[in-house]
Amino acid sequence: MSGRRTLWQVFAVYITASWVVLQVVDVVKDNLGLPDWVFPFALLLLLIGLPIIVATAIVQGRHAAVDAAAAATEDRQRPVARTHEPAAHHKLLTWRNALAGGGLALVLLVVVTSGFMFMRTRGIGPVGSLVAKGMLEERAPIVLAQFSGPDLSISTAATEALRIDLSQSDVIALVDPASLTEALARMERSPDERLTLQTAREVAVREGYAAVITGEITAVGNGYVLASRIVDAASGQTLASARQSATNADEIIPAIDRLSARMRERVGESYSGLRADEPLQRVTTGSLEALQKYSEAVEIFDVGGDESVGNALLEEAVELDPGFAMAWRKLGLTRTGGRARRIEALEKAFEYRNRLTERERLLTEAIYYEQIRRDYQAAITAYERLIELDPKDSWALNNIGVVYSEDLGDYTRSEQYFERASAADSTNVLSFRNAAVAEMNQGKLDEARATLDGIYERFPHDRTAAELRVAVEANRGDYPAALAAAERFDALPPDPAVLMDKTAALSAIAATRGHLGEAEALAIEAARHHGESGRTFPLLSMARGLVWVDLSVRQDTARAGERLAAYMESDGFDKADPLSRPYTRILDLMSNTARRVDFESVLAEFESEIPAEYRQDLDDRYLTWEGVLLAREGRYDEAIASLRRRENRACELCRYTPLAQVYDRAGVRDSAIAYYERYVNAFDTARLYWDANQLGPALERLAVLHDEAGDLEKASLYYARFVELWRGADPELQPRVEAAQQRLNEIFAARG
């Protein structure tokens, strides 16, 4: 029993010591960046040592028993006769030898590991890295060619997956797609040309890039074999290669992850760096099919393609992988069907953000803070962190520009970010569009026009560029040119979204010029296309401008209120998901048309139906509503005080018209003139849709106010502009045009 206890005691001590050794090896491996095989090698040595230790314990236990028996006979005063010398295994299986063997095993582990790392870092033998051998410089630019394979969509998705994983490398610097597009243009090749190995090598040689990474996918039965090579650009020599297998299509993403790790190891990435990154199947999605859908959708949005097709692909992607955070994020920006659906998408993305790389996580958090929480500083901080990580991150550069432009109204700073984004990636239309918006809002109309001309060349199917070109001409006040610009819509695919934008622009031009009947017909047509495109609240979205026409142009509050009620009923406002209801638009209109008690009833409904976290950054809205209501009640001083407290960070025209109208009604002529003139001379991307109901009345009032002040020169200027704008207006407006023309004639006659 004593020998058995000794054996179990030895076994327990060995297992405990082995556990301690393995923990030490694991820590040393991670801290020193040793290869992963070091841990299993140490485990193997310990397993080999286990039977030796057990055998030694047994032999030494028996030997101890013999010695004990001999000691027991000593009291008889007789020597114990030994019949033979100790057996050979008694001499071999001793504790001294066991300890010496353990020491030799430790030395073997250290020697093998040190030798491997020495050869790898010195570029010796087959384990030497390409960087250590001098065959590649660290961070040398490498071109990623498209995978070849039996299925184009699988090959494209595999290439994108490898790009995502290689982008996390500390030693591999992939050439960005924008640089490749520019290189293809210099080669007089199409920017859409597939980047085969041959084309990639040609690009690399012309541009001075060191190497090309290429890959092939081969179908083997129901599975696939994935192979990848690093090829010297000039000679075509294969510098390194790796191969992985996938049992089916769903296993391609994990296989790409393993393949990427092997390629990064061969180039010279530290083992600690390889272990620091999340596996690819957790970075974006574990579903190859979902990644295919996402990649196709992003490409569609990047070049200004059919948004309905892009959204459908994204919906399929999140159906295949409900935890696909980046697909949810994109849907949060592009999804139709109401704000509730966009909120759902952004919250899903935020929920699953821990599946993402650091870059993707920061992008997701930033858009969540901006769009949902309205915490613009938190969004800016996330984008700035991204730019610190990569000063050429075009997504971060573009998106931080959007925050400064759309949320904070700092167009000068936003333009700088958009220029950096477009320089970093010329294949994405978004930064070019946004640059044109920033230029337009600063009054740099020639620059905006040039930027849009560049979009037409690179992205001929972008409908937003066509809409912005109309806006440029509207800011010039050149409506024939705006109509000509609208003809660019005819060159685009006639999908509902294109027809919606075209008819909405034409409706606004018609209303601005006083063609109210034509404007109404076009607005209703735009609403129809709006509904066909899958968007919600077509009348309240596309024809609500007609309510403003009733208010500001016709000056018929009752008619405006009736039209608003009809639109709300037709669009099913009360039946829709509360989060998707356009409450703020309705309250904008109701503050101008409804009784205070009715307005406050809808406001209370808004505040009870919509959680507080979705009602952020509405201070300006509340001040405007209250200011308008106070003015309608004749409390002008209070109304002016309320309106002047607004920040109006990203709405230039919002600053002027409400105050101009209140000062006008209060009889404060000089202030009314000042604010009307600021409105007339301001620049804004949305100018056309404001002018549809504000420009004519503003010019008319400016003429009258200057006339009343005795400034006949300015009065005649504004009478002339008003008459020119509404010269061909509908019959219901002609009496006002004729009165202005008559007064203009009188001024000219009096002045000789």
CORLIN-V295758 format. One record per backbone hydrogen bond with DSSP energy under -0.5 kcal/mol. CO is the residue of the C=O (numbers start at 1). NH is the residue of the N-H. Records with the same first field share a line. If there is no record, write none. Layout:
BEGIN
CO = NH  NH
END
This chain:
BEGIN
1 = 5
2 = 6
3 = 7
4 = 8
5 = 9
6 = 10
7 = 11
8 = 12
9 = 13
10 = 14
11 = 15
12 = 16
13 = 17
14 = 18
15 = 19
16 = 20
17 = 21
18 = 22
19 = 23
20 = 24
21 = 25
22 = 26
23 = 27
24 = 28
25 = 29
26 = 30
27 = 31
28 = 32
29 = 33  34
33 = 271
35 = 38
36 = 39  40
37 = 41
38 = 42
39 = 43
40 = 44
41 = 45
42 = 46
43 = 47
44 = 48
45 = 49
46 = 50
47 = 51
48 = 52
49 = 53
50 = 54
51 = 55
52 = 56
53 = 57
54 = 58
55 = 59
56 = 60
57 = 61
58 = 62
59 = 63
60 = 64
61 = 65
62 = 66
63 = 67
64 = 68
65 = 69
66 = 70
67 = 71
68 = 72
69 = 73
70 = 73  74
71 = 74
73 = 76  78
74 = 77
79 = 81
81 = 83
87 = 90  91
88 = 92
89 = 93
92 = 94
94 = 98
95 = 99
96 = 100
97 = 101
98 = 102
99 = 103
100 = 104
101 = 105
102 = 106
103 = 107
104 = 108
105 = 109
106 = 110
107 = 111
108 = 112
109 = 113
110 = 114
111 = 115
112 = 116
113 = 117
114 = 118
115 = 119
116 = 120
117 = 121
118 = 122
119 = 123  124
120 = 123  129
125 = 128
129 = 133
130 = 135  136
131 = 134
137 = 140
140 = 173
141 = 210  211
142 = 175
143 = 145  213
148 = 217
151 = 155
152 = 156
153 = 157
154 = 158
155 = 147  159
156 = 160
157 = 161
158 = 162
159 = 163
160 = 164
161 = 165
162 = 166
163 = 167
165 = 168
166 = 169
171 = 139  173
172 = 174
173 = 142
176 = 179  180
177 = 181
178 = 182
179 = 183
180 = 184
181 = 185
182 = 186
183 = 187
184 = 189
185 = 188
190 = 193
194 = 196
195 = 146
196 = 200
197 = 201
198 = 202
199 = 203
200 = 204
201 = 205
202 = 206
203 = 207
204 = 208  209
210 = 233
211 = 143
212 = 214  231
213 = 145
214 = 229
215 = 148
216 = 227
217 = 150
218 = 225
220 = 223
223 = 220
224 = 246
225 = 218  227
226 = 244
227 = 216
228 = 242
229 = 214  231
230 = 239  240
231 = 212
232 = 236
237 = 232  239
240 = 230
242 = 228
244 = 226
246 = 224
248 = 251
249 = 252
251 = 255
252 = 256
253 = 257
254 = 258
255 = 259
256 = 260
257 = 261
258 = 262
259 = 263
260 = 264
261 = 265
262 = 266
263 = 267
264 = 268  269
266 = 130
267 = 131
270 = 274
271 = 275
272 = 276
273 = 277
274 = 277
279 = 282  283
280 = 284  285
286 = 288
287 = 291
288 = 292
289 = 293
290 = 294
291 = 295
292 = 296
293 = 297
294 = 298
295 = 299
296 = 300
297 = 301
298 = 302
299 = 303
300 = 305
301 = 304
302 = 429
305 = 307
306 = 310
307 = 311
308 = 312
309 = 313
310 = 314
311 = 315
312 = 316
313 = 317
314 = 318
315 = 319
316 = 320
317 = 321
321 = 324
323 = 325
324 = 328
325 = 329
326 = 330
327 = 331
328 = 332
329 = 333
330 = 333  334
331 = 335
338 = 341  342
339 = 343
340 = 344
341 = 345
342 = 346
343 = 347
344 = 348
345 = 349
346 = 350
347 = 351
348 = 352
350 = 353
352 = 355
353 = 356
357 = 361
358 = 362
359 = 363
360 = 364
361 = 365
362 = 366
363 = 367
364 = 368
365 = 369
366 = 370
367 = 371
368 = 372  373
369 = 374  375
374 = 376
375 = 379
376 = 380
377 = 381
378 = 382
379 = 383
380 = 384
381 = 385
382 = 386
383 = 387
384 = 388
385 = 389
386 = 390
390 = 393
392 = 394
393 = 397
394 = 398
395 = 399
396 = 400
397 = 401
398 = 402
399 = 403
400 = 404
401 = 405
402 = 406  407
403 = 407  408
404 = 410
405 = 409
409 = 411
410 = 414
411 = 415
412 = 416
413 = 417
414 = 418
415 = 419
416 = 420
417 = 421
418 = 422
419 = 423
420 = 424
421 = 425
425 = 428
427 = 429
428 = 432
429 = 433
430 = 434
431 = 435
432 = 436
433 = 437
434 = 438
435 = 439
436 = 440
437 = 441
438 = 442
439 = 442  444
440 = 443
443 = 445
444 = 448
445 = 449
446 = 450
447 = 451
448 = 452
449 = 453
450 = 454
451 = 455
452 = 456
453 = 457
454 = 458
455 = 459
459 = 462
461 = 463
462 = 466
463 = 467
464 = 468
465 = 469
466 = 470
467 = 471
468 = 472
469 = 473
470 = 474
471 = 475
472 = 476
473 = 477  478
474 = 477
477 = 479
478 = 482
479 = 483
480 = 484
481 = 485
482 = 486
483 = 487
484 = 487
485 = 488
486 = 489
487 = 490
488 = 491
489 = 492
493 = 495
495 = 498  499
496 = 500
497 = 501
498 = 502
499 = 503
500 = 504
501 = 505
502 = 506
503 = 507
504 = 508
505 = 509
506 = 510
507 = 511
508 = 512
509 = 513
510 = 515
511 = 514
514 = 516  730
515 = 519
516 = 520
517 = 521
518 = 522
519 = 523
520 = 524
521 = 525
522 = 526
523 = 527
524 = 528
525 = 529
526 = 530
527 = 531
528 = 532
529 = 533
530 = 535
531 = 534
537 = 541
538 = 542
539 = 543
543 = 546
544 = 547  548
545 = 549
546 = 550
547 = 551
548 = 552  553
549 = 553  554  555
550 = 556
555 = 557
556 = 560
557 = 561
558 = 562
559 = 563
560 = 564
561 = 565
562 = 566
563 = 567
564 = 568
565 = 569
566 = 570
567 = 571
568 = 573
569 = 572
572 = 575  576
573 = 576
577 = 580  581
578 = 581
581 = 583
582 = 586
583 = 587
584 = 588
585 = 589
586 = 590
587 = 591
589 = 592  593
590 = 594
595 = 599
596 = 600
597 = 601
598 = 602
599 = 603
600 = 604
601 = 605
602 = 606
603 = 607
604 = 608
605 = 609
606 = 610
609 = 611
611 = 614
612 = 615
618 = 622
619 = 623
620 = 624
621 = 625
622 = 626
623 = 627
624 = 628
625 = 629
626 = 630
627 = 631
628 = 632
629 = 633
630 = 635
631 = 634
634 = 636
635 = 639
636 = 640
637 = 641
638 = 642
639 = 643
640 = 644
641 = 645
642 = 645
643 = 646
648 = 651
651 = 655
652 = 655
653 = 656  657
656 = 660
657 = 661
658 = 662
659 = 663
660 = 664
661 = 665
662 = 666
663 = 667  668
664 = 667
667 = 669
668 = 672
669 = 673
670 = 674
671 = 675
672 = 676
673 = 677
674 = 678
675 = 679
676 = 680
677 = 681
678 = 682
679 = 682
684 = 687
686 = 689  690
687 = 691
688 = 692
690 = 693  694
691 = 695  696
694 = 698
695 = 699
696 = 700
697 = 701
698 = 702
699 = 703
700 = 704
701 = 705
702 = 706
703 = 707
704 = 708
705 = 709
706 = 711
707 = 710
710 = 712
711 = 715
712 = 716
713 = 717
714 = 718
715 = 719
716 = 720
717 = 721
718 = 722
719 = 723
720 = 724
721 = 725
722 = 726
724 = 727
726 = 729
730 = 733  734
731 = 734  735
733 = 736  737
734 = 738
735 = 739
736 = 740
737 = 741
738 = 742
739 = 743
740 = 744
741 = 745
742 = 746
743 = 747
744 = 748
745 = 749
746 = 750
747 = 751
748 = 752
749 = 752
END
